[in-house]
Amino acid sequence: MAQQKSLHSICRWTFNAGKGGFVPGNIREKWNANNLTTVKTVRLIRDKIAPRLPANIHLGYEVHYNSEIDEKTAARFADALVDAKISLAMITPGAHSHFAYGGIASLDKKELVAARDLGTKTVDLAYGPLKKAWHKDVPPTLVLWNGSYGYDLASIGVRAMYQTLKESVAALCKHEEKAGGKLYMAIEPKPNEGHPAMLLPTVASALLFWRRLEEEFDIPRAKKGVNKEFGHTEMIGLDLINDTVEELDSGAMVHMHLNSQGYNDGIILGGPGKYDIDHGTRVNGMNIAVAGLIRAAGFARWKGHDMQTRAYDNERQGIDRVVRSVLSWEACDKAAQHLDETELMKLLAKRETAKAEDMMRAAVVNAQKFFDQMYQ
């Protein structure tokens, strides 16, 4: 029996020369943007990462418009994806690169118009020269990351910003529908960055937002939902499992970003109250539980690796981090499949939670063994 295809996408922004500031800004000098273009990144993934992954994995690519891809480079980028047998998995307007006062929620009319224009151009590029790079069965997701629509001043103006945001996203959805109606649209919740306070900080916020768009602007919720970002849930100290249940219960899990703040494995540091560290996927009990939930729900869309190599990694180690992240998820998924769910539910029904804990711990051990086998 052939293995089921597993869709993983890799982010352009993972391949950077270094953060700068308090850590080296050029430790991976070969990954400087002048050397490692977006097209060259696609080829690097094809040559250095794809050969190290199991045959059932199909790779996708995630990119910002217009900082990493634009009208001038789109055709060559699409050709590179097709040549590498890598699909366009996600595109997002890089509004945070341009707009610091709310973006598509801005009360500054000039900024608002420019930010909305960036969004419509993102849709047009996806349906234009990038269309040839779509997966034949699994269309890309257009993710709205709320890095620009936030605020740092407590005032009555926040309500006006929220209403402006609704109007902007509703208009973008209508533009996408006219363009073809095939893209999935996802909001990526985040508690902070690039502002101390964000308009859509949690999964619950995003779910409510889509419902309000349906009620107020007649925007259908089909193909609309959440980009599930593991690390953002951890940053705010919320429950990754409950977020998953809410997303699935609302039919709103349309894209995923697999990463970690280092909160759940007892080894890597991070977690609530920390900045966005973006470790790769970890082998841990939380991820095994999530893997079991989404498999039971039939989730078969893109699982993106929104991660950063460590500030001390060279290029070889950075590539290895990406490979490890993909294999860690596959290992957790495999461990979830080997878990005796019937027995686990019996134990929970009998209040035998210590024995249920033993089962989950054994699943983590199995996941690490599966990882070791695939990595070697």
C-alpha positions as a Markdown table, in Angstrom:
| # | Residue | x | y | z |
|---|---|---|---|---|
| 1 | Met | 0.0 | 0.0 | 0.0 |
| 2 | Ala | 1.4 | 3.4 | -1.1 |
| 3 | Gln | 2.1 | 5.9 | 1.6 |
| 4 | Gln | -0.4 | 8.9 | 1.7 |
| 5 | Lys | 1.1 | 12.1 | 0.3 |
| 6 | Ser | 2.1 | 14.6 | 2.9 |
| 7 | Leu | 2.3 | 18.3 | 1.9 |
| 8 | His | 5.0 | 20.4 | 3.5 |
| 9 | Ser | 5.9 | 23.9 | 2.5 |
| 10 | Ile | 9.1 | 25.8 | 3.2 |
| 11 | Cys | 9.3 | 29.5 | 3.7 |
| 12 | Arg | 11.6 | 31.9 | 1.8 |
| 13 | Trp | 12.4 | 33.9 | 4.9 |
| 14 | Thr | 14.0 | 31.0 | 6.6 |
| 15 | Phe | 17.0 | 31.4 | 4.3 |
| 16 | Asn | 18.5 | 34.6 | 5.6 |
| 17 | Ala | 22.1 | 35.7 | 6.3 |
| 18 | Gly | 21.4 | 36.5 | 9.9 |
| 19 | Lys | 19.2 | 38.7 | 12.1 |
| 20 | Gly | 21.7 | 41.5 | 13.1 |
| 21 | Gly | 21.2 | 43.6 | 16.2 |
| 22 | Phe | 22.4 | 41.5 | 19.2 |
| 23 | Val | 23.3 | 38.5 | 17.0 |
| 24 | Pro | 25.4 | 38.3 | 13.8 |
| 25 | Gly | 23.8 | 39.7 | 10.7 |
| 26 | Asn | 26.0 | 37.9 | 8.2 |
| 27 | Ile | 26.8 | 34.5 | 9.8 |
| 28 | Arg | 25.4 | 32.8 | 6.7 |
| 29 | Glu | 27.0 | 35.1 | 4.2 |
| 30 | Lys | 26.1 | 32.9 | 1.2 |
| 31 | Trp | 22.5 | 33.4 | 2.1 |
| 32 | Asn | 22.7 | 37.2 | 1.7 |
| 33 | Ala | 19.7 | 38.4 | -0.4 |
| 34 | Asn | 22.1 | 39.6 | -3.1 |
| 35 | Asn | 23.5 | 36.0 | -3.5 |
| 36 | Leu | 20.6 | 33.8 | -2.6 |
| 37 | Thr | 17.7 | 35.1 | -4.7 |
| 38 | Thr | 14.2 | 33.6 | -4.4 |
| 39 | Val | 14.8 | 31.5 | -7.5 |
| 40 | Lys | 18.1 | 30.2 | -6.1 |
| 41 | Thr | 16.4 | 29.4 | -2.9 |
| 42 | Val | 13.9 | 27.2 | -4.8 |
| 43 | Arg | 16.9 | 25.4 | -6.4 |
| 44 | Leu | 18.6 | 25.0 | -3.0 |
| 45 | Ile | 15.5 | 23.3 | -1.6 |
| 46 | Arg | 15.4 | 21.0 | -4.7 |
| 47 | Asp | 19.0 | 20.1 | -4.5 |
| 48 | Lys | 19.8 | 20.0 | -0.7 |
| 49 | Ile | 16.5 | 19.4 | 1.1 |
| 50 | Ala | 14.2 | 17.4 | -1.1 |
| 51 | Pro | 16.6 | 14.4 | -1.6 |
| 52 | Arg | 16.8 | 14.0 | 2.2 |
| 53 | Leu | 13.0 | 13.6 | 2.7 |
| 54 | Pro | 10.8 | 10.5 | 2.4 |
| 55 | Ala | 9.3 | 9.9 | -1.1 |
| 56 | Asn | 5.7 | 10.5 | 0.1 |
| 57 | Ile | 6.4 | 14.2 | 0.9 |
| 58 | His | 5.5 | 16.8 | -1.7 |
| 59 | Leu | 7.1 | 20.2 | -1.1 |
| 60 | Gly | 5.6 | 23.6 | -1.4 |
| 61 | Tyr | 7.0 | 27.1 | -1.1 |
| 62 | Glu | 5.9 | 30.2 | 0.8 |
| 63 | Val | 6.6 | 33.8 | -0.2 |
| 64 | His | 5.9 | 37.4 | 0.6 |
| 65 | Tyr | 4.8 | 39.9 | -2.1 |
| 66 | Asn | 6.5 | 42.2 | -2.9 |
| 67 | Ser | 9.6 | 41.9 | -0.8 |
| 68 | Glu | 10.5 | 38.4 | -2.0 |
| 69 | Ile | 8.6 | 38.2 | -5.3 |
| 70 | Asp | 7.0 | 40.9 | -7.5 |
| 71 | Glu | 5.7 | 41.4 | -11.1 |
| 72 | Lys | 9.2 | 41.6 | -12.5 |
| 73 | Thr | 10.4 | 38.3 | -11.0 |
| 74 | Ala | 7.2 | 36.3 | -10.8 |
| 75 | Ala | 7.5 | 34.5 | -14.2 |
| 76 | Arg | 11.0 | 33.3 | -13.6 |
| 77 | Phe | 10.1 | 32.2 | -10.1 |
| 78 | Ala | 7.1 | 30.2 | -11.3 |
| 79 | Asp | 9.3 | 28.5 | -13.9 |
| 80 | Ala | 11.8 | 27.6 | -11.1 |
| 81 | Leu | 9.0 | 26.1 | -9.0 |
| 82 | Val | 7.7 | 24.0 | -11.9 |
| 83 | Asp | 11.2 | 22.8 | -12.8 |
| 84 | Ala | 11.9 | 21.8 | -9.2 |
| 85 | Lys | 8.5 | 20.1 | -8.9 |
| 86 | Ile | 7.7 | 22.4 | -5.9 |
| 87 | Ser | 4.3 | 24.0 | -5.7 |
| 88 | Leu | 3.2 | 27.5 | -4.6 |
| 89 | Ala | 1.8 | 26.7 | -1.2 |
| 90 | Met | 1.3 | 30.1 | 0.3 |
| 91 | Ile | 1.6 | 33.8 | -0.7 |
| 92 | Thr | 1.1 | 36.7 | 1.7 |
| 93 | Pro | 1.2 | 40.5 | 1.3 |
| 94 | Gly | 4.3 | 41.7 | 3.1 |
| 95 | Ala | 2.4 | 44.7 | 4.5 |
| 96 | His | 4.6 | 44.8 | 7.6 |
| 97 | Ser | 7.6 | 45.8 | 5.3 |
| 98 | His | 5.7 | 49.0 | 4.2 |
| 99 | Phe | 3.1 | 50.0 | 6.8 |
| 100 | Ala | 3.7 | 50.8 | 10.4 |
| 101 | Tyr | 0.3 | 52.5 | 11.3 |
| 102 | Gly | -2.2 | 49.8 | 10.8 |
| 103 | Gly | -1.9 | 48.8 | 7.2 |
| 104 | Ile | -5.4 | 47.6 | 6.0 |
| 105 | Ala | -6.8 | 48.7 | 9.4 |
| 106 | Ser | -5.1 | 52.1 | 9.2 |
| 107 | Leu | -7.0 | 55.3 | 10.1 |
| 108 | Asp | -4.6 | 57.2 | 7.7 |
| 109 | Lys | -6.5 | 57.1 | 4.4 |
| 110 | Lys | -3.3 | 57.3 | 2.4 |
| 111 | Glu | -1.8 | 54.3 | 4.1 |
| 112 | Leu | -5.1 | 52.4 | 3.9 |
| 113 | Val | -5.4 | 52.8 | 0.2 |
| 114 | Ala | -1.8 | 51.7 | -0.4 |
| 115 | Ala | -2.1 | 48.7 | 1.9 |
| 116 | Arg | -5.3 | 47.5 | 0.2 |
| 117 | Asp | -3.6 | 47.9 | -3.2 |
| 118 | Leu | -0.8 | 45.6 | -2.0 |
| 119 | Gly | -3.4 | 42.9 | -1.1 |
| 120 | Thr | -5.2 | 43.0 | -4.4 |
| 121 | Lys | -1.9 | 42.9 | -6.3 |
| 122 | Thr | -1.0 | 39.8 | -4.3 |
| 123 | Val | -4.2 | 38.1 | -5.4 |
| 124 | Asp | -3.6 | 39.1 | -9.0 |
| 125 | Leu | 0.0 | 37.8 | -9.0 |
| 126 | Ala | -1.2 | 34.4 | -7.6 |
| 127 | Tyr | -3.8 | 34.1 | -10.4 |
| 128 | Gly | -1.4 | 35.5 | -13.0 |
| 129 | Pro | 2.1 | 34.3 | -13.6 |
| 130 | Leu | 2.2 | 32.1 | -10.5 |
| 131 | Lys | -0.9 | 30.1 | -11.5 |
| 132 | Lys | 1.2 | 27.5 | -13.4 |
| 133 | Ala | 3.0 | 26.6 | -10.1 |
| 134 | Trp | -0.2 | 25.7 | -8.2 |
| 135 | His | -0.6 | 22.1 | -7.1 |
| 136 | Lys | -3.2 | 20.5 | -9.3 |
| 137 | Asp | -5.3 | 19.4 | -6.3 |
| 138 | Val | -4.4 | 21.7 | -3.5 |
| 139 | Pro | -4.6 | 25.4 | -4.2 |
| 140 | Pro | -2.3 | 27.8 | -2.3 |
| 141 | Thr | -3.4 | 29.8 | 0.7 |
| 142 | Leu | -3.4 | 33.6 | 0.8 |
| 143 | Val | -2.4 | 34.3 | 4.4 |
| 144 | Leu | -3.1 | 37.6 | 6.1 |
| 145 | Trp | -0.6 | 38.1 | 8.8 |
| 146 | Asn | -1.5 | 40.8 | 11.2 |
| 147 | Gly | 2.0 | 42.2 | 11.7 |
| 148 | Ser | 0.9 | 45.6 | 10.5 |
| 149 | Tyr | -2.6 | 45.9 | 11.8 |
| 150 | Gly | -2.0 | 46.6 | 15.4 |
| 151 | Tyr | -1.7 | 49.5 | 17.8 |
| 152 | Asp | 0.2 | 50.9 | 20.8 |
| 153 | Leu | -2.2 | 53.5 | 22.1 |
| 154 | Ala | -5.3 | 52.8 | 24.1 |
| 155 | Ser | -8.1 | 54.9 | 22.6 |
| 156 | Ile | -11.6 | 54.8 | 21.2 |
| 157 | Gly | -9.9 | 54.6 | 17.8 |
| 158 | Val | -9.3 | 50.9 | 18.1 |
| 159 | Arg | -13.0 | 50.2 | 17.3 |
| 160 | Ala | -12.7 | 52.2 | 14.1 |
| 161 | Met | -9.5 | 50.3 | 13.2 |
| 162 | Tyr | -11.3 | 47.0 | 13.7 |
| 163 | Gln | -14.2 | 48.1 | 11.5 |
| 164 | Thr | -11.8 | 49.3 | 8.8 |
| 165 | Leu | -10.0 | 45.9 | 9.0 |
| 166 | Lys | -13.3 | 44.1 | 8.4 |
| 167 | Glu | -14.1 | 46.3 | 5.4 |
| 168 | Ser | -10.6 | 45.8 | 3.9 |
| 169 | Val | -10.7 | 42.0 | 4.2 |
| 170 | Ala | -14.2 | 41.8 | 2.9 |
| 171 | Ala | -13.2 | 43.8 | -0.2 |
| 172 | Leu | -10.1 | 41.6 | -0.7 |
| 173 | Cys | -12.3 | 38.4 | -0.5 |
| 174 | Lys | -14.6 | 39.8 | -3.1 |
| 175 | His | -11.7 | 40.7 | -5.3 |
| 176 | Glu | -10.4 | 37.1 | -5.0 |
| 177 | Glu | -13.8 | 35.7 | -5.8 |
| 178 | Lys | -13.9 | 37.6 | -9.0 |
| 179 | Ala | -10.3 | 36.5 | -9.8 |
| 180 | Gly | -11.3 | 32.8 | -9.6 |
| 181 | Gly | -12.4 | 31.9 | -6.1 |
| 182 | Lys | -9.9 | 29.1 | -5.8 |
| 183 | Leu | -7.5 | 30.4 | -3.2 |
| 184 | Tyr | -7.9 | 29.6 | 0.5 |
| 185 | Met | -7.9 | 32.7 | 2.7 |
| 186 | Ala | -6.4 | 32.5 | 6.2 |
| 187 | Ile | -5.8 | 34.9 | 9.1 |
| 188 | Glu | -2.7 | 34.2 | 11.1 |
| 189 | Pro | -3.4 | 35.3 | 14.7 |
| 190 | Lys | -0.6 | 36.7 | 16.8 |
| 191 | Pro | -0.6 | 38.3 | 20.2 |
| 192 | Asn | 2.1 | 40.9 | 19.5 |
| 193 | Glu | 4.8 | 42.0 | 16.9 |
| 194 | Gly | 5.0 | 44.3 | 15.1 |
| 195 | His | 2.9 | 46.2 | 17.7 |
| 196 | Pro | 2.4 | 45.6 | 21.4 |
| 197 | Ala | -1.3 | 45.0 | 20.8 |
| 198 | Met | -2.9 | 43.3 | 17.7 |
| 199 | Leu | -6.5 | 43.4 | 16.4 |
| 200 | Leu | -6.6 | 39.6 | 15.9 |
| 201 | Pro | -4.4 | 38.1 | 18.7 |
| 202 | Thr | -5.9 | 34.7 | 19.1 |
| 203 | Val | -7.5 | 31.8 | 17.1 |
| 204 | Ala | -10.9 | 32.7 | 18.7 |
| 205 | Ser | -10.4 | 36.3 | 17.5 |
| 206 | Ala | -9.9 | 35.0 | 13.9 |
| 207 | Leu | -12.9 | 32.6 | 14.0 |
| 208 | Leu | -15.2 | 35.4 | 15.3 |
| 209 | Phe | -13.8 | 37.8 | 12.6 |
| 210 | Trp | -14.8 | 35.5 | 9.8 |
| 211 | Arg | -18.3 | 35.0 | 11.3 |
| 212 | Arg | -18.7 | 38.8 | 11.4 |
| 213 | Leu | -17.6 | 39.1 | 7.8 |
| 214 | Glu | -20.2 | 36.5 | 6.8 |
| 215 | Glu | -22.9 | 38.3 | 8.8 |
| 216 | Glu | -22.0 | 41.9 | 7.9 |
| 217 | Phe | -20.6 | 41.6 | 4.4 |
| 218 | Asp | -22.1 | 38.3 | 3.1 |
| 219 | Ile | -18.6 | 36.7 | 2.8 |
| 220 | Pro | -19.0 | 32.9 | 2.7 |
| 221 | Arg | -16.8 | 31.1 | 5.2 |
| 222 | Ala | -16.0 | 28.3 | 2.8 |
| 223 | Lys | -12.2 | 28.3 | 2.1 |
| 224 | Lys | -11.8 | 30.9 | 4.9 |
| 225 | Gly | -10.1 | 30.3 | 8.2 |
| 226 | Val | -7.0 | 30.3 | 10.2 |
| 227 | Asn | -3.3 | 29.8 | 9.5 |
| 228 | Lys | -2.6 | 27.6 | 12.5 |
| 229 | Glu | 0.7 | 28.9 | 13.9 |
| 230 | Phe | 1.9 | 26.7 | 16.8 |
| 231 | Gly | 4.4 | 29.2 | 18.1 |
| 232 | His | 1.9 | 32.1 | 18.3 |
| 233 | Thr | -0.4 | 30.0 | 20.6 |
| 234 | Glu | 2.6 | 29.2 | 22.8 |
| 235 | Met | 3.7 | 32.8 | 22.9 |
| 236 | Ile | 0.5 | 33.9 | 24.5 |
| 237 | Gly | 0.3 | 30.9 | 26.9 |
| 238 | Leu | -2.8 | 29.4 | 25.3 |
| 239 | Asp | -3.6 | 25.7 | 24.7 |
| 240 | Leu | -2.4 | 24.4 | 21.3 |
| 241 | Ile | -4.8 | 21.4 | 21.6 |
| 242 | Asn | -7.9 | 23.5 | 22.3 |
| 243 | Asp | -7.0 | 25.9 | 19.5 |
| 244 | Thr | -6.8 | 22.9 | 17.2 |
| 245 | Val | -10.2 | 21.6 | 18.3 |
| 246 | Glu | -11.8 | 25.0 | 17.8 |
| 247 | Glu | -10.3 | 25.4 | 14.3 |
| 248 | Leu | -11.4 | 21.9 | 13.2 |
| 249 | Asp | -14.9 | 22.3 | 14.8 |
| 250 | Ser | -15.4 | 25.5 | 12.8 |
| 251 | Gly | -14.0 | 24.0 | 9.6 |
| 252 | Ala | -11.5 | 26.8 | 9.6 |
| 253 | Met | -8.1 | 25.1 | 9.5 |
| 254 | Val | -6.9 | 26.0 | 6.0 |
| 255 | His | -3.2 | 26.3 | 6.5 |
| 256 | Met | -0.6 | 25.4 | 9.2 |
| 257 | His | 2.7 | 26.8 | 10.4 |
| 258 | Leu | 4.6 | 24.1 | 12.2 |
| 259 | Asn | 7.1 | 25.6 | 14.6 |
| 260 | Ser | 7.7 | 25.9 | 18.3 |
| 261 | Gln | 8.8 | 28.4 | 20.9 |
| 262 | Gly | 10.4 | 25.6 | 22.8 |
| 263 | Tyr | 7.6 | 25.4 | 25.3 |
| 264 | Asn | 6.6 | 21.8 | 25.3 |
| 265 | Asp | 9.7 | 19.5 | 25.1 |
| 266 | Gly | 11.5 | 20.5 | 28.3 |
| 267 | Ile | 14.8 | 21.0 | 26.3 |
| 268 | Ile | 14.6 | 24.1 | 24.2 |
| 269 | Leu | 13.9 | 27.4 | 26.0 |
| 270 | Gly | 11.1 | 29.8 | 25.1 |
| 271 | Gly | 7.4 | 29.9 | 25.7 |
| 272 | Pro | 4.8 | 32.4 | 27.0 |
| 273 | Gly | 6.1 | 36.0 | 27.3 |
| 274 | Lys | 9.0 | 35.3 | 25.0 |
| 275 | Tyr | 9.6 | 36.9 | 21.6 |
| 276 | Asp | 8.9 | 34.9 | 18.4 |
| 277 | Ile | 11.8 | 32.4 | 18.4 |
| 278 | Asp | 10.5 | 30.2 | 15.6 |
| 279 | His | 12.3 | 26.9 | 16.3 |
| 280 | Gly | 11.4 | 24.2 | 13.9 |
| 281 | Thr | 9.0 | 21.4 | 14.7 |
| 282 | Arg | 9.8 | 19.4 | 17.9 |
| 283 | Val | 9.1 | 15.8 | 18.8 |
| 284 | Asn | 6.7 | 16.2 | 21.7 |
| 285 | Gly | 3.4 | 15.0 | 23.0 |
| 286 | Met | 1.5 | 18.1 | 22.0 |
| 287 | Asn | 2.5 | 17.6 | 18.3 |
| 288 | Ile | 1.5 | 13.9 | 18.5 |
| 289 | Ala | -1.9 | 14.9 | 19.8 |
| 290 | Val | -2.4 | 17.6 | 17.1 |
| 291 | Ala | -1.3 | 15.1 | 14.4 |
| 292 | Gly | -3.9 | 12.7 | 15.6 |
| 293 | Leu | -6.6 | 15.3 | 15.6 |
| 294 | Ile | -6.0 | 16.7 | 12.1 |
| 295 | Arg | -5.5 | 13.2 | 10.7 |
| 296 | Ala | -8.9 | 12.2 | 12.1 |
| 297 | Ala | -10.4 | 15.4 | 10.6 |
| 298 | Gly | -9.0 | 14.6 | 7.2 |
| 299 | Phe | -6.8 | 17.7 | 7.0 |
| 300 | Ala | -4.8 | 17.3 | 3.8 |
| 301 | Arg | -3.5 | 20.8 | 3.0 |
| 302 | Trp | -0.2 | 22.5 | 3.4 |
| 303 | Lys | 1.9 | 22.3 | 6.6 |
| 304 | Gly | 4.4 | 25.2 | 6.4 |
| 305 | His | 7.6 | 25.4 | 8.3 |
| 306 | Asp | 7.7 | 29.0 | 9.5 |
| 307 | Met | 11.0 | 28.8 | 11.2 |
| 308 | Gln | 14.3 | 30.5 | 11.7 |
| 309 | Thr | 17.7 | 28.8 | 11.8 |
| 310 | Arg | 19.6 | 29.6 | 14.9 |
| 311 | Ala | 21.7 | 32.7 | 15.1 |
| 312 | Tyr | 24.8 | 30.6 | 15.3 |
| 313 | Asp | 24.1 | 28.2 | 12.5 |
| 314 | Asn | 26.1 | 28.1 | 9.3 |
| 315 | Glu | 24.4 | 27.3 | 5.9 |
| 316 | Arg | 24.8 | 23.6 | 6.3 |
| 317 | Gln | 23.3 | 23.6 | 9.7 |
| 318 | Gly | 20.5 | 25.8 | 8.6 |
| 319 | Ile | 19.5 | 23.4 | 5.9 |
| 320 | Asp | 19.7 | 20.5 | 8.4 |
| 321 | Arg | 17.3 | 22.4 | 10.7 |
| 322 | Val | 14.7 | 22.5 | 7.9 |
| 323 | Val | 15.1 | 18.8 | 7.2 |
| 324 | Arg | 14.8 | 18.0 | 10.9 |
| 325 | Ser | 11.6 | 20.1 | 11.2 |
| 326 | Val | 9.9 | 18.2 | 8.4 |
| 327 | Leu | 11.0 | 14.8 | 9.7 |
| 328 | Ser | 10.0 | 15.7 | 13.2 |
| 329 | Trp | 6.4 | 16.3 | 12.1 |
| 330 | Glu | 6.3 | 13.1 | 10.1 |
| 331 | Ala | 7.6 | 11.2 | 13.1 |
| 332 | Cys | 4.9 | 12.7 | 15.4 |
| 333 | Asp | 2.3 | 11.8 | 12.8 |
| 334 | Lys | 3.6 | 8.3 | 12.5 |
| 335 | Ala | 3.5 | 7.9 | 16.3 |
| 336 | Ala | -0.1 | 9.2 | 16.4 |
| 337 | Gln | -1.0 | 6.5 | 13.9 |
| 338 | His | 0.6 | 3.8 | 16.1 |
| 339 | Leu | -1.2 | 5.0 | 19.2 |
| 340 | Asp | -4.0 | 2.8 | 20.4 |
| 341 | Glu | -6.7 | 5.4 | 20.6 |
| 342 | Thr | -9.4 | 3.0 | 21.7 |
| 343 | Glu | -7.3 | 2.0 | 24.7 |
| 344 | Leu | -6.5 | 5.6 | 25.4 |
| 345 | Met | -10.1 | 6.6 | 25.4 |
| 346 | Lys | -11.0 | 3.7 | 27.7 |
| 347 | Leu | -8.4 | 4.9 | 30.2 |
| 348 | Leu | -9.7 | 8.4 | 30.1 |
| 349 | Ala | -13.3 | 7.2 | 30.6 |
| 350 | Lys | -12.1 | 5.3 | 33.7 |
| 351 | Arg | -10.2 | 8.3 | 35.0 |
| 352 | Glu | -6.9 | 6.4 | 34.7 |
| 353 | Thr | -5.1 | 9.5 | 33.6 |
| 354 | Ala | -1.7 | 8.3 | 34.9 |
| 355 | Lys | -1.9 | 5.3 | 32.6 |
| 356 | Ala | -3.0 | 7.5 | 29.8 |
| 357 | Glu | 0.0 | 9.7 | 30.4 |
| 358 | Asp | 2.2 | 6.6 | 30.1 |
| 359 | Met | 0.7 | 5.9 | 26.7 |
| 360 | Met | 1.5 | 9.5 | 25.5 |
| 361 | Arg | 5.0 | 9.3 | 26.9 |
| 362 | Ala | 5.5 | 6.0 | 25.1 |
| 363 | Ala | 4.3 | 7.7 | 21.9 |
| 364 | Val | 6.9 | 10.4 | 22.3 |
| 365 | Val | 9.6 | 7.7 | 22.6 |
| 366 | Asn | 8.2 | 6.0 | 19.4 |
| 367 | Ala | 8.2 | 9.4 | 17.6 |
| 368 | Gln | 11.9 | 9.9 | 18.4 |
| 369 | Lys | 12.7 | 6.4 | 17.1 |
| 370 | Phe | 10.8 | 7.1 | 13.9 |
| 371 | Phe | 12.7 | 10.4 | 13.5 |
| 372 | Asp | 16.0 | 8.7 | 14.0 |
| 373 | Gln | 15.1 | 6.1 | 11.3 |
| 374 | Met | 14.1 | 8.7 | 8.7 |
| 375 | Tyr | 17.0 | 11.1 | 9.5 |
| 376 | Gln | 19.6 | 8.4 | 9.0 |
